[in-house]
Amino acid sequence: MVETVLLIDDDKATQYVHKRIITKHNKFKNILTFLSGSIALDYLKSINVNFTKKPQLIFLDLNMPGMNGWEFIEQYNGLCNSITRGNKLIILSTSNDPIDISRSREIDNVNDFISKPLSIAILD
């Protein structure tokens, strides 16, 4: 069972749908949602300080205002290894751009690139 999942997406409706899908799947316990990458980074940075449970799985949208997904990944890669070690970071995006997919494969901390919408079949 995955203890903690982060869902980072600026669209509330998409967050709601994806959270429901993740919740219906029996392998996930806690689902935390963030409307921006910067708020999610603040959460991740507080893990050691507040003894907050670190996520095992992060779903990240690419196209967000303010800090986009690529900028989040750049900041994420600079976090303490104790925070990022063992996490799976999955890009969950509407982008089907081959450049985005190729770029994601070149980043060590990115485990997969999935096109929206998320589904139970994908989670299996």
C-alpha positions, 0 to 999 in steps of 0.5 A: 500500500502507498501511504501518501500520494501528492497530486499537484494540479492547478485545476480543481475539477481535474484534482477532484476527478483524479482524487476520486479515481485514486481513492477508489483504488485500494492501494493508496491511503492518504491523498494530498492535493496542491494547486501549485508547485510552490505550495507542494515544495513548501510541504516537501521542505517541511517534512523533516521539520514537522515529521510529516510523512513523505510521499511515495508517489507524486503526480505532477501537472506540467502546465500550471501558472506561476511555477510550471511542472518543469520548474517544480522538478528543478526545485524538487531535484535540489531538495535533500536526498532524505526527502526525495529518495524512494519517491516516484515522480510521475508527470500527469499532463494533457501535453502529448508533445513529443518534446515534453515526453522526451524531456521527461525521460532525460530527468532521473527523478521522473519515473513516468509520463502519463497523459490525462486523464488518470484511470484505475487501469493506469494505476494498476 
